[in-house]
């Protein structure tokens, strides 16, 4: 299992490897590793959403298509990360 995890880790982009290493080191000092998935999503997802909106010229339908998600899912994610505009709330 450890060998497989090492191989999978090596496939991650450098920035993600560095982030994961930092989180594991922080967790090691506290003796716990929890919430890595949610922590990674909280950092990466807003960037992806913003990039998709920029590439689509603000067109949410197109941004959702670029991300491979439903438009309603995009709206929920934007709201969750505080990226929705006030007139759309």
N, C-alpha and C positions, 0 to 999 in steps of 0.2 A: 504494500500500500504506500509506504514512504517513497519508494522509487517512482511510482505512478504520480504521486503528488508533486514530486520534484520535477518530473517531466512536464506536468501541466503548468506548474509555476513558471517554468522556462518559456512557455508559449505566451505568457502575458506580456503586454507592452511594458517597456521600462518604467514608465510613470506609475503604472498599476503595481508593478513589483515593488517599487520604492514605497508606495503608499501602504501596501500590505505589510511589508517589513516593519515600517514604523508602527503600524497598529499592533502587530504581534509583539513588538518590543515593549510598547506601552502596556499591553495586556499582560505580558510576562511579569512586569514589575508589580502588577496588582494580582497576579495569579488567576486571571480570567480572560477568556476569549469568547465574547458574545457580540452579536449584532453586527458582524462584519458585512454581511450582505446589505443590511439597511444603511450602514454607514457609507458604503461604497456608492450605493444608489443616491443617497442624499448629496454626495459630492459630484457625481457624474451626470445624473439625470437632468438637473437644471441647465447644464452646459449643452447637452444634446438637444433639449427642447428649444433653447434659445437659438442654437445654430440652425435647427430645422426651420424655425420661424423666419430667421434672417434669409436663409436660402430660398424660402418660398415667398419672400416679399410680404410676410405677415399673413399669408393665406393659410388659415388653419387646416382646411381640407387637404391642401397640398403638403403642409408640414406633417400631418398625420400619415399621409401616404408615404412620405420619405422615411418616416420612422417605422412604418409597418404596423401602425395601431389605428384603432377606430377614432374618429373625430371626438366623440364623447370621452374616450379615455384620455385623449390629449388635453381636453378641457379640464378634466379632473386632476391630471398631473400638473398642469399650469396653476390651477387653484391651490393645490397642495404645497407647491413651492413658492407661492406668492408672485407668480409671473403673469397672472391674468390681469387685464386692464380693468379699471373700475367700471367703465361703461358696460362691460360684459357680465358683471356679477348679478 
